[in-house]
Amino acid sequence: MTGAGGARDRRAPVPAEGAGAGGPGGGAGGAGGRSPLPGGGRVRWHRLRLQGFGPFREAVEFRFPDGLGHWVAPNESGKSTLVAGLVAILFGLPGSSDPSRYGQARYRHWGGAARFEGELEFTAVDGRRYRIQRDFATHRVRLVRLDPRGPVEEWAGTHNPAANRPAPGYEEAIRRLVGIGSRAVLLETFCLQQPLPAPAAADRQPGLAPEVQELLAGAGARSPAQALAALEEAIRALTRWTRELGVSGQNLRQDRAIEQVEQRIRQLEEAIARDREAADALEGVRRRRAEVAAQRQALEQRLERCRERHDAWAEWRRRVERYRDRLVQRRRIEQAVQRAAVLEAEVAALREEERRRWPGWEDWAGDDESGLAAALDRLLQVSQAAAALRDQLAVLERRRWQAAARVLWAAWCRYRFLDRALATLDRLGRRAPRLAAASADELERLRAAPRQEAELQRQAAALAGELRAREQALEALAEEGRALAATFAEVQRWTPEIAAAAAEAAALQEEIQRREHEAERRRAEMVQRRRLGRRVALAVAAAAGVAAATLGRAVEAPGWMLALAVGLAALGVGWLAWRGVAGAQRVAPAVEEGLRQRLEAVRARLGPWAHEAPARLRELEGRFREWQARQASLEERRRRETAARDDVRRRLEAVEASIEDLRRWVASFTGGAGAVDRVTTWWDAVCSLRRRLEEERTRLAAELWGVRSGPPPSADEVAELVLPETGPSWSAMARIVVAGDADPGGSASPADPREALGDGAPSGAWTVGRLVEQLSRWDAASWEEPAAEADRWRRLEEREAAWLQALEASWSPGGDPEPAAVPDGPPAVYEHLQRLEVEQAQEAEATARRAETLAQELASLTAQEAALRARCRALLEACGGDPIQAREQWQAYAAHRQRRREREGELKGVLGAWETPDTEALAVRLEQWRDACLVELRAIEDLAKRFPELPTGEDLDPAQAAHPLAGLEEERRGIEAAIRQADAELQHLTAQEAALLQQAPLNIAQAELELVALQARREALRDELDALVLAHRHLREALEEFHATYRQRLEDAASRYFARITGQPGRRVVLDARFRLSVREADGTPVVAEQLSQGTRDQLFWALRVAVADLLAGDVNLPFVLDDPFVHWDDRRLEEGRRIVTALAQDRQVVVLSHRPALAAWGQPVELAGALPATAQEVAVASAPSAPAGPTDAAGGGATREGEGEGS
C-alpha cells in the first residue's frame, strides 16, 4: 500500500536541506520528521469542525479565542475528542477495526454518521492563514492557503499515516507550516491530555520521550547531527571496527576498505611463507603426530585404571548399603525377641493368679460375661431404687400435711391484714377534710398548678441563660475585634486602591523577571553554540584537509597545487561548518521599557510598600482582602447579637410576673398545707388504695368464708365461724389438717381428729379462731424445724406491720404529706402470702398425685428385684447374698481377664509381624539375619583387600564413597576429554600433512611486488581514518557539552515552575543523562516520581511540559491545549497554575478544557456551534452565548467513549 495516490502539489518546491532561515547545517533529525524544523512565527488555531467523529454525529464547530480560552463542560461532552480530532486532521487517522487501538474504529461515531471528516483553520509560522480538510475514511486531504485574493491550493491527495511510503510533500508541508511533523511529538509537548503522560520504558523512570529530546537538541539553530553522521559514514566506509574507535556501539559485520586490503596482505604473506616453510612444516607435522599418538596410548591406560577404581567404589557403596539395611533388620528382630519373652512371662503369671483368686469362675461364667455384669448392676440399682421410694412416700405424706397448714395460715393472715389496712385508711382520711370538700375542677386545677409553675420556671431559667450567653457573645466579639486589629495591624492603613496596585506590581515584577531570565538563556545559548561551531569547524576542516591531501596524492598533483587545495578545502568547509552549527542568533531585548514604566507608575501608588518583593506584595494583598472580609463579618455579627439580647430581656420579665401570680392563687387555696402537688397526689393515692383494698376484702370473704352479700365480716367475726360454715377451699384444707396424724410421714392414721390437734373437744365445735390458734403453736411433731417456720411467719407479720406504720406516717400531723409513702396497692408481703397460698395448695395436690405414682413404681421394682436375684443366685451365694460385694468381685475378675487377653493379643501381634508361629521360630529368624550381616561384611573386606583405599570395619557409611566417586568421575571425564583432544589433533595433523603434500607452488617474486603496493595502500587509508576519527571525537565531545547545557536549562526552567506551583522554594527537578525524571528536595533528599502524590506528580509533569515549551519558544511556538490536567490540583496550586497559564497566554494561544466550573473564569470561552452530545448541550450554550445556535440531534450521543481516555 502506498500513501501517494493522485497527489497534486501546486506550491513552490521545498527548499533543499541546508537552506532557509537557519542557514546550512543539520536539522533536528528524528524529532517528528527527517528534515529541519523551521524557526519563526507563532501558530494559532482559529476554527475546528468535526462530523461523525466520536460523540459528534452531526457537524460541530469550535472557534478558539486568541490568548487564553476555555471550554468547561461535564464528562463525556467531547473535550478529549476535540484534542484527538485536531491531531487527527493534522497527522491522519490510521485505518483500524480494533477499537482498543488508535485508529478509525475508535473514533468513528457509533450511530453510523453520514460523514466522517474534519476541518482545521490556523495561522502558520509564516504568518499566513491555512485550512486543512480531511476525510478520515478515505484519507483524502486538501491543504489550502487562505490568501486575501482567494484560496490557493497548496497540496491535495491521499495521506495515510499507516502507509508503507509517505505521501510526497504533505508531511514536509505540515512540518514547514506548524513546526512539528509528528503526532507523537505534538502530544508529548503542546497537547496535555488526562492523565498527564509520563513516557517510560521497562528499564527507566518517567522522563522525556526521545523525539522531544532531539527536538530540544536542535532548538534555536541547525543541529550538527548531520555532520557527525557524515563523519561516521566515512569512517564506516574505511573500517568495520567502529566500536573500538568509539564511533558506534557495535562493529560492522562485513569488512571495509582497510580490512579488505589487510586480508589480501595476509593472504600474500601466508602464501609466501607457506612455500618457504612447506618442507619444515611437513617434518614438524609428522614428528608431532608421533608424539600425540604416544600420549593417547598412555591416556587409554589411565582411563582403564580409573574405571576399575570407580566400579570398586560403586560396588563398595552398594555392599555397605545392604549391610546397613540388614543390620537394622537384625536389631529390630532382636528387640522383637526380647519383647515376646516378656509378654509370654506376663501371660503365664496372669493365668496363675486367675486360677488362684477365682477358681471355677471361668467355667460357669462362659460367654455371657457382659450379661451377668449387667444383671448385677441392674439388681443393685433396683434395690436402691425401692428403698429410696419408701423413704420418698413417707416424706410426701408429711409435706402434704404441712402444705395444707400453710394454706390455712396464709389465708387467715391475708384477711386479717386487709381488715387492719382499711382501719388505718379510715384514720388517715380524717386528716384532710378540706380536700374532701373541693370540687372536681378545683382539684384538677390544683393538680396542674405545679406543672404550670415548673414550665414557667424552666422558661425563666432558659431565658436567663440565653441572656448571659448573649452578653458573653458580645464581649467575645469585642475581644475578637481587638485581636483582629492586632493581627492585621500591618495592613490597616491599606485601601482597596493600594491592594489593586500591589497585585499589579507583583504581576509586573514576575513578568520582568521571566523575560530577563529568557533573555539570559538565549545569550548563554548563543555563546554555547558559537563555541560548539568553532570546535566543529576545526574538526571538519581537519577532515577536509586530510581528504584533499589523499585525493592530491592519488592524482599525483604538484606540491604547491596540493598545498593550495588543502588550505582552500579546509578553510571553506570549516567556515560552512561554523555557519551551520553557530548560525545567526537573534536575542530579544531583555525587558520591554513599557513594563518598567508601568511598574514605576504602580510603585508611585504603593507609597512605603513600593519596593516590597512580589511574594510579599501578594501576601499583603491577600491579608488586606482577608481583613476586610473578616471585619465586615464581625460588624454584622455584633449587630445581630445586640438585637437578640434586648429581645431576650423583655421575654424574661414577662415570665417572672406570671410565676408570682400563680403562687398567690395556690397559697390562698391551700393555706399552710405545704406544696399543693404533694397534697393532691397524696389524696389521690389514698383514695385509690382504699378502693383496691375494699374490693380485695369483698372477694376474699366470698372465697374463704362464703359471704357473698352484705358487708364483709371483720376478722373478729370470722374467728367465731365453725368449720362447716366456711367456704369449700378453706374447709377442704382444714379437713386435711384436722384428720392428719401428728407425724405425717408415719404409717398410722388416727380415726378421731381430736388426737391430731391434741384436744378432747368434739369435731363439731371446731371454729376458725380455734384452728388458727392451734396452728400458731408450731408443734415440733408436725414440723421439721418449728422455730424456723414460726420465725418465717413472724417476719411476714412484721413486714405487714411496717407497711401499715409507713402508710399511717405518710402524713404526719403538722407536716407535709408524702405521696410516695402511699402505695398503689397491697404490699409485696400480701402478694407473697397470696402466692404462697396458691403454691402450697398446688403442692398438696401434687404431693397426693406423686404419692400414688410412687406406690405403683414401688410394686414394680419389688417384682424386678425378685427376678434379678433368681438369675444371679450362684454369684450372690458366693458373696453372701450381697449384690454390692458380688458386683465388686465380678468387676475385679473381668478386669484381670481383660489384662491377660491384652497381653496375649500383643504377643500374637509381635509374632505375626515377623510371620512366626512362636518365640522359638522368632529366635531362628534372628540367627538368619545375623548370618546375612556377616556375609555382607566379609564381602566388603574381600573388596578392600583388592583395593586398599576402600574403608573397612563395622561402622561404615555409604556417604564415604560420595567424594571419591565424584573425584574419579571428574578424572574420567578429564581423561576422556584429553583423548578426544588428542584424536582431534591427530586428525588435524593428518589433514595438514595431506595438504602440505598437495600444495601448489607460488610465484614468490610477483607476490612480493603486489605485497609492497598493498602495504602502501593500507598506510594511506589508515592516515585518512585517523583524521576522520579525530574529527569525529572532537565533534562528539562538542555535542555532549551542548546536550549537557540544554538539559541544565530544562532542569532550571522546570524547577522554577515546580517550586512555584507547590509553594516549596528550593525544590529542583532533576534530569539524568537519559532524561529520566526525578525530584530533589530543598534538603537534598532525592525523590522519584512514584513517591509523590497523584496531584504532585501531575504538577511535576505539567511543569516539565511548560519548561519544554519555554525552550522551544523561539522555534516552535504552538498553542497549548490543556485537556483537564488540573483534576488532582488543590485550590491554592490551581490558582498558581492559573497565573502561569495567564502568563503563557501573553506569548502563545492557550486552550483549557475541563469539567470544573471554577475554570470558567479563565480567559474567553470557546465558541461552539452544531449538535453536541446531550450531556453538554446546556453547558455549551452557557459557556458560548455569542455562538450561533445550531440544530440539536438526539442521536449525537451515540458514541460516549472517546479516544485515548475521556476523563473530562
CORPERA-V407541 format. One record per backbone hydrogen bond with DSSP energy under -1.0 kcal/mol. CO is the residue of the C=O (numbers start at 1). NH is the residue of the N-H. Records with the same first field share a line. If there is no record, write none. Layout:
BEGIN
CO: NH + NH
END
This chain:
BEGIN
1: 164
8: 156
16: 19
20: 23
27: 29
28: 31
30: 32
33: 30
44: 123
46: 64
47: 121
48: 62
49: 119
50: 60
51: 117
52: 109
53: 56
55: 57
56: 52 + 53
59: 1171
60: 50
61: 1169
62: 48
63: 1167
67: 1150
68: 1164
69: 1152
70: 1166
71: 1154
78: 82
79: 83
80: 84
81: 85
82: 86
83: 87
84: 88
85: 89
86: 90
87: 91
88: 92
94: 104
98: 101
103: 107
104: 108
107: 54
109: 112
116: 136
117: 51
118: 134
119: 49
120: 132
121: 46 + 47
122: 130
123: 44
124: 127
125: 41
128: 124
129: 146
130: 122
131: 144
132: 120
133: 142
134: 118
135: 139
139: 159
140: 135
141: 157
142: 133
143: 154 + 155
144: 131
145: 147 + 152
147: 150
152: 145
155: 143
156: 8
157: 141
160: 163
169: 173
170: 174
171: 175
172: 176
173: 177
174: 178
177: 125
182: 186
183: 187
184: 188
186: 190 + 191
190: 1121
192: 1123
199: 207
201: 204
206: 1077
209: 213
210: 214
211: 215
212: 216
213: 217
214: 218
216: 219
218: 221
224: 228
225: 229
226: 230
227: 231
228: 232
229: 233
230: 234
231: 235
232: 236
233: 237
235: 238 + 239
237: 257
238: 258
240: 242 + 252
242: 247 + 248
243: 246
256: 260
257: 261
258: 262
259: 263
260: 264
261: 265
262: 266
263: 267
264: 268
265: 269
266: 270
267: 271
268: 272
269: 273
270: 274
271: 275
272: 276
273: 277
277: 281
278: 282
279: 283
280: 284
281: 285
282: 286
283: 287
284: 288
285: 289
286: 290
287: 291
288: 292
289: 293
290: 294
291: 295
292: 296
293: 297
294: 298
295: 299
296: 300
297: 301
298: 302
299: 303
300: 304
301: 305
302: 306
303: 307
304: 308
305: 309
306: 310
307: 311
308: 312
309: 313
310: 314
311: 315
312: 316
313: 317
314: 318
315: 319
316: 320
317: 321
318: 322
319: 323
320: 324
321: 325
322: 326
323: 327
324: 328
325: 329
326: 330
327: 331
328: 332
329: 333
330: 334
331: 335
332: 336
333: 337
334: 338
335: 339
336: 340
337: 341
338: 342
339: 343
340: 344
341: 345
342: 346
343: 347
344: 348
345: 349
346: 350
347: 351
348: 352
349: 353
350: 354
351: 355
352: 356
353: 357
354: 358
358: 361
360: 364
361: 365
362: 366
368: 372
369: 373
370: 374
371: 375
372: 376
373: 377
374: 378
375: 379
376: 380
377: 381
378: 382
379: 383
380: 384
381: 385
382: 386
383: 387
384: 388
385: 389
386: 390
387: 391
388: 392
389: 393
390: 394
391: 395
392: 396
393: 397
394: 398
395: 399
396: 400
397: 401
398: 402
399: 403
400: 404
401: 405
402: 406
403: 407
404: 408
405: 409
406: 410
407: 411
408: 412
409: 413
410: 414
411: 415
412: 416
413: 417
414: 418
415: 419
416: 420
417: 421
418: 422
419: 423
420: 424
421: 425
422: 426
423: 427
424: 428
425: 429
428: 431
429: 432
433: 437
439: 443
440: 444
441: 445
442: 446
443: 447
444: 448
445: 449
448: 452
449: 453
450: 454
451: 455
452: 456
453: 457
454: 458
455: 459
456: 460
457: 461
458: 462
459: 463
460: 464
461: 465
462: 466
463: 467
464: 468
465: 469
466: 470
467: 471
468: 472
469: 473
470: 474
471: 475
472: 476
473: 477
474: 478
475: 479
476: 480
477: 481
478: 482
479: 483
480: 484
481: 485
482: 486
483: 487
484: 488
486: 489
488: 491
489: 492
491: 494
495: 499
496: 500
497: 501
498: 502
499: 503
500: 504
501: 505
502: 506
503: 507
504: 508
505: 509
506: 510
507: 511
508: 512
509: 513
510: 514
511: 515
512: 516
513: 517
514: 518
515: 519
516: 520
517: 521
518: 522
519: 523
520: 524
521: 525
522: 526
523: 527
524: 528
525: 529
526: 530
527: 531
528: 532
529: 533
530: 534
531: 535
532: 536
533: 537
534: 538
535: 539
536: 540
537: 541
538: 542
539: 543
540: 544
541: 545
542: 546
543: 547
544: 548
545: 549
546: 550
547: 551
548: 552
549: 553
550: 554
551: 555
552: 557
558: 562
559: 563
560: 564
561: 565
562: 566
563: 567
564: 568
565: 569
566: 570
567: 571
568: 572
569: 573
570: 574
571: 575
572: 576
573: 577
574: 578
575: 579
576: 580
577: 581
578: 582
592: 596
593: 597
594: 598
595: 599
596: 600
597: 601
598: 602
599: 603
600: 604
602: 606
603: 607
606: 609
607: 610
609: 612
613: 617
614: 618
615: 619
616: 620
617: 621
618: 622
619: 623
620: 624
621: 625
622: 626
623: 627
624: 628
625: 629
626: 630
627: 631
628: 632
629: 633
630: 634
631: 635
632: 636
633: 637
634: 638
635: 639
636: 640
637: 641
638: 642
639: 643
640: 644
641: 645
642: 646
643: 647
644: 648
645: 649
646: 650
647: 651
648: 652
649: 653
650: 654
651: 655
652: 656
653: 657
654: 658
655: 659
656: 660
657: 661
658: 662
659: 663
660: 664
661: 665
662: 666
663: 667
664: 668
665: 669
666: 670
667: 671
670: 673
675: 679
676: 680
677: 681
678: 682
679: 683
680: 684
681: 685
682: 686
683: 687
684: 688
685: 689
686: 690
687: 691
688: 692
689: 693
690: 694
691: 695
692: 696
693: 697
694: 698
695: 699
696: 700
697: 701
698: 702
699: 703
700: 704
701: 705 + 707
704: 727
714: 718
715: 719
718: 721
719: 769
721: 768
722: 725
723: 726
727: 731
728: 732
729: 733
730: 734
731: 735
732: 736
733: 737
734: 738
735: 739
736: 740
743: 746
752: 755
753: 757
754: 759
762: 765
763: 766
766: 723
767: 771
768: 772
769: 773
770: 774
771: 775
772: 776
774: 777
775: 778
785: 789
786: 790
787: 791
788: 792
789: 793
790: 794
791: 795
792: 796
793: 797
794: 798
795: 799
796: 800
797: 801
798: 802
799: 803
800: 804
801: 805
802: 806
803: 807
804: 808
805: 809
807: 810
810: 818
812: 815
818: 821
819: 822
827: 831
828: 832
829: 833
830: 834
831: 835
832: 836
833: 837
834: 838
835: 839
836: 840
837: 841
838: 842
839: 843
840: 844
841: 845
842: 846
843: 847
844: 848
845: 849
846: 850
847: 851
848: 852
849: 853
850: 854
851: 855
852: 856
853: 857
854: 858
855: 859
856: 860
857: 861
858: 862
859: 863
860: 864
861: 865
862: 866
863: 867
864: 868
865: 869
866: 870
867: 871
868: 872
872: 876
873: 877
874: 878
876: 881
877: 880
879: 882
882: 886
883: 887
884: 888
885: 889
886: 890
887: 891
888: 892
889: 893
890: 894
891: 895
892: 896
893: 897
894: 898
895: 899
896: 900
897: 901
898: 902
899: 903
900: 904
901: 905
902: 906
903: 907
904: 908
905: 909
906: 910
907: 911
908: 912
909: 913
911: 916
912: 915
918: 922
919: 923
920: 924
921: 925
922: 926
923: 927
924: 928
925: 929
926: 930
927: 931
928: 932
929: 933
930: 934
931: 935
932: 936
933: 937
934: 938
935: 939
936: 940
937: 941
938: 942
939: 943
940: 944
941: 945
942: 946
943: 947
947: 950
954: 956
957: 960
958: 961
959: 962
961: 965
962: 966
963: 967
964: 968
965: 969
966: 970
967: 971
968: 972
969: 973
970: 974
971: 975
972: 976
973: 977
974: 978
975: 979
976: 980
977: 981
978: 982
979: 983
980: 984
981: 985
982: 986
983: 987
984: 988
985: 989
986: 990
987: 991
988: 992
989: 993
990: 994
991: 995
992: 996
993: 997
994: 998
1002: 1004
1003: 1007
1004: 1008
1005: 1009
1006: 1010
1007: 1011
1008: 1012
1009: 1013
1010: 1014
1011: 1015
1012: 1016
1013: 1017
1014: 1018
1015: 1019
1016: 1020
1017: 1021
1018: 1022
1019: 1023
1020: 1024
1021: 1025
1022: 1026
1023: 1027
1024: 1028
1025: 1029
1026: 1030
1027: 1031
1028: 1032
1029: 1033
1030: 1034
1031: 1035
1032: 1036
1033: 1037
1034: 1038
1035: 1039
1036: 1040
1037: 1041
1038: 1042
1039: 1043
1040: 1044
1041: 1045
1042: 1046
1043: 1047
1044: 1048
1045: 1049
1046: 1050
1047: 1051
1048: 1052
1049: 1053
1050: 1054
1051: 1055
1052: 1056
1053: 1057
1054: 1058
1055: 1059
1056: 1060
1057: 1061
1058: 1062
1059: 1063 + 1064
1064: 1067
1068: 1080
1070: 1078
1072: 1075
1075: 208
1076: 1072
1078: 1070
1079: 1087
1080: 1068
1081: 1084
1085: 1081
1087: 1079
1088: 1091
1089: 1092
1093: 1097
1094: 1098
1095: 1099
1096: 1100
1097: 1101
1098: 1102
1099: 1103
1100: 1104
1101: 1105
1102: 1106
1103: 1107
1104: 1108
1105: 1109
1106: 1110
1107: 1111
1108: 1112
1110: 1113
1112: 1115 + 1116
1117: 43
1120: 1151
1121: 192
1122: 1124 + 1153
1126: 1129
1130: 1134
1131: 1135
1132: 1136
1133: 1137
1134: 1138
1135: 1139
1136: 1140
1137: 1141
1138: 1142
1139: 1143
1140: 1144
1141: 1145
1143: 1146
1144: 1147 + 1148
1149: 1120
1150: 69
1151: 1122
1152: 71
1153: 1124
1154: 73
1156: 1159
1157: 1160
1159: 1162
1161: 1163
1164: 70
1167: 63
1169: 61
1173: 1176
1176: 1180
1177: 1181
1178: 1182
1179: 1183
1180: 1184
1184: 1187
1193: 1196
1195: 1198
1202: 1205
END
